[in-house]
Amino acid sequence: MRLRLYHHPDGTRVAYRELGSGPPLALLHSGLLSHMEFEPVARHLADRFRVVLPDLPLHGDSEDSPRHPYTLDWFAEVIAGFAADVLGPRPLIGGHGAGAEILLQAIGNGALRPRRLVLMPNRLHAPPARGGLRRLWRLAASAGAIPGLDLLLPHAARAVFTPERGLALSARGEAAACDLVRHAFADVPGNASLARSWAKCARRWPRGPQTQLLALYPNLALPVLLLWADEDRFNPLAAAEEALELLPDAQLRVLPGTGFLIAYDDPVGLARELNAFCA
């Protein structure tokens, strides 16, 4: 995979990888992970698409400076700029978790107009599942704004998010998921700048149900694929079924025996659905 950089007008750096040739297809990873989340599926798509895998800001090799606001609107603006520069007009684009939330925000703001949109498991308009874990993460991340703790918390984060955590996110216990988590937190210890940025993001990321999406769905005049996992404890299928009823041009596909790490549990099935929809 080729490593490239996009520089947003406000100075934000977005690192991304490319593989293959053809029409560009970008896949945005979920929170706390990196572009590696979609590496297992990229090689199954590269014969038909130029697969583009960015690291979201605050992740991987992308921007982590605390001088940025790290609101959802800001993430949406940066990703819309990235899409315009790297993918061109009316891109094929999809996202998982936080990546999907950013795409919906960018579309709702009018900053992004995809040709086709793939939404993989995310909370959509529903209240966050397993809210206790999310509140605990928000509390811990917010402590990174305290001098001294900004040095300690990155070490604690890697101690908590051990590679073995990846196995718990995979319905099939895929061993490669350990490498995904190991890579995502490899450069975290000692990064006080990242800790301060995560604290800012934790305070400003939307907390409750995003009910404004219920008004957005009927106005999405583009094909949408809801590509879901049937064993994802964080993103139940019910929200996707509710969204399907409101989206004017959508289809719902469920990959059996897959969990949060849908691209690791069934990369061939995921590639099959993306090929069928995006081609």
N, C-alpha and C positions, 0 to 999 in steps of 0.2 A: 504494500500500500504506500502511496506517495503522501508525504506530509506537506501541507500547505498552510498559509496563514491568510486570514482576512482581517483587515484593519478598519474598524468602524470609524466614522468621522469624529466621535468623541474620544478616540484613542483606544477603545476596547479591542483586544486581540482575541480572535477566535481561531483556534487550531482545528484543522479538519484533515481527514484522510480520503483518498479517492482510489477507486479500483474499477477497472473495466472501461468500456466505451459505449456510446449510445446516448439516448436521452438521459439527463441527470435525474436521479432519484435520491433524495436526502432523507435520512432517518435520524431522528433526534432521540437521544437516550433519556432515561429516567433520572431522577435526582439521586445524588451521591455516587453515581457510577461514571462511566465515560463512554467514548465512542466504541470501546471494546464490547459493549453490550450487543452490538449488531455485527461484529466480525464473523460469527458463525454462519450468518445468513448471507453475508456480502458475496462470498465466492459462488453462491448459487444464483446470484442475480447479475454478476459481472459480465456474463455473455450477452446480456440484452440491455443493460443500463450502465451508465457511469454512476456508480454507487458513491454517494458522498456522506461521510460520517463525521459530523462536527462534534467537538467537545463543547458543551454549553459553558458559558462563563461560570467561574467558580469550580470547574471540573477539569480534570485531565491537564492538558497543556494550555488551556485558555486563560483568559484574564482572571486575576484574583485580587486586584488592587482595591483597598477599601475606599477609594475616592469616588466610586460609582454608587448610584442609589440602590441598585439591586431590588427594585420593585418589579412586579409582574409586567407593568407597562414598559419598563426599561428593557427587560429581557425580550419582550415582543418586538420592540423597536430594533434592537440589535440583530435579532434573528431575521426580521424582515429585510434589513439592510444586507445581511449575509446572503439571503436567498436571492435578492435582486442582483448582487454582484457575482455570485458564484454559480447560481442555477439559471438565471435569466428570468424573463417574464413568465407568468403562469406555470410555476414549477409543479412537479410531482413531489409530494412531501408527506412524511408521516412522523408521528411521535408517540412515545410511550411515557406514561407517568407525567413528570414535570414537563418533559418535552412536548407532550400533547397539550397540556394546559397553556404553554407559551404559544403554540400555534393557534389555538382557539382565541386567545387574547389578541394576537396579531391580526387575525381575520376579523374579529369583532371591531377592532380599531380602524379597519380599512387599510392597514399597512401592508397586508399580505393577501394576494388573490391567487391561490393555487388553481391548477387545472384539475387535479384530483387530490383528495385528502384521505390519509389513512390514520385512523385513531385507534391505537392499541390501548390496552387497559390503563385507565386513569379514572379519577373520581367523577369527571364530567360535572353535572349539576348537583350531585348527591352529597350529603355530609361525608366527611372523610371516615372511612372504615378504620377500625383499630385506633380510634382517636386518642386513647391514652398514650400509645407509643409516640404518636406525632407530637403531643403536648410535651412529653418528656424530651424528645429531640429538640423541640423549640426552646425549652427552658435551658437545656445544656448548651445549645449553640449560642443563645443570647448571652451567656456568661463570657463568651469570647471578647466582649466589649470591655471587660474589666482588666486593667493593666495587671500583668503577672499571670492571670488565667489565660490570656491569649497565647502564652508560651506553653502552658501545661495542657490545655485542652486538646491541641492536635495530637499529643502523645496519647492522651486518654482515648481519643477517637480511634486510633489504630488498634489500641488494646481491646476496644469493644468490638469494632468491625474487623474481626479476624477473618482470614480467608475461608474458614469453615462456615462462616455465616452465609456464604454463597450457596452452600448445599441446602440450607433451609429455604432459600428463595426459589429453588428448582423442585418442581413436583416429581422429577425423575431422579433427583440426586446426582445431577451431572457433575463429575469431578472438575471439569473445566471451569465451572462457576467459581471455584476457589481462586483461580487465577484472575478472574474478572474483579473480584473484591480486593485481592492483593494489589492489583495494578491501580485501582481507584484510590487506594489510601497509601500508596508507596511513598509519595512525596509530601504527605501531610505533616508528619512529626517535625516540630521546630518551625513551622510556617505560621508565624504570628500574624502576618498580613492576611492570610487565608482565614484564620480564626476570627479576626475583626470583620472581615467581609461576610462570613457566614452568619455572624451575630446580626449584622444589618439586614441580611436577607431573611433570617428567621423572624425578625420583628415585622417585616413589611410584606411577607408572602401572605396571600389571602388565607384565612383560617377556616371560615364556615363554608356552607354550601354555596356554590357559584350559581345562584338561581337566575342571574341575568342571562345565562346560556339558554334557558328555556325560551326566551324571546329571540335569541340568535338563531336557533336551529331552523325554524321555518323559513328564514331568509338566506340560508346557505344554498345558493343556486349553483351547486357543483356536485359531482359524484363523490360520495363519502363511503368509505369502507370502515365499519366497526369490526376490528379484528381482535377477538377476545380470547382469553384463556379460561378454561372451565374450573381451574383449581387455584385461582388467585385470591388469597385471603384479604388482600388490600383493596381490590377493585372488583366488587361483585358484579355479576352479569346483569342484575336487575336495572342498573342505571343505563346500560347500553340498550336494553330492550325498551326502556322509556324514551330514550333519545331517538331510537329508530322510528317510533310512531310520529315524531315531529319533524324529522328531516325529510325534505321533499324528494331527494334522490340518494337513497342510502341502502346499503345491504349489511347484514350482520352475519359474520362467519365466526364460528367457535372452534378452536383447536382442542380436541380432547386430550386429556392427560398432560396438560401444560399448566404451569404456575406463573409466578411473577416474572421469572426469566424465560419468557415465551420463546425467545430466539435461541436459547440454549436447550430447552426441552424438546423443541421440534423445529430445527432450522429448515429442514426440507419442506415441511408443511407450510411454514411461514413464507418461504420463498415462493412456493406454489401459489399461495393466495395473492401475494404481492405481484407476481408476474401476471396472473389472470386479470387482476384489477387494473394495474397500471399500464399494461400493454394495450 
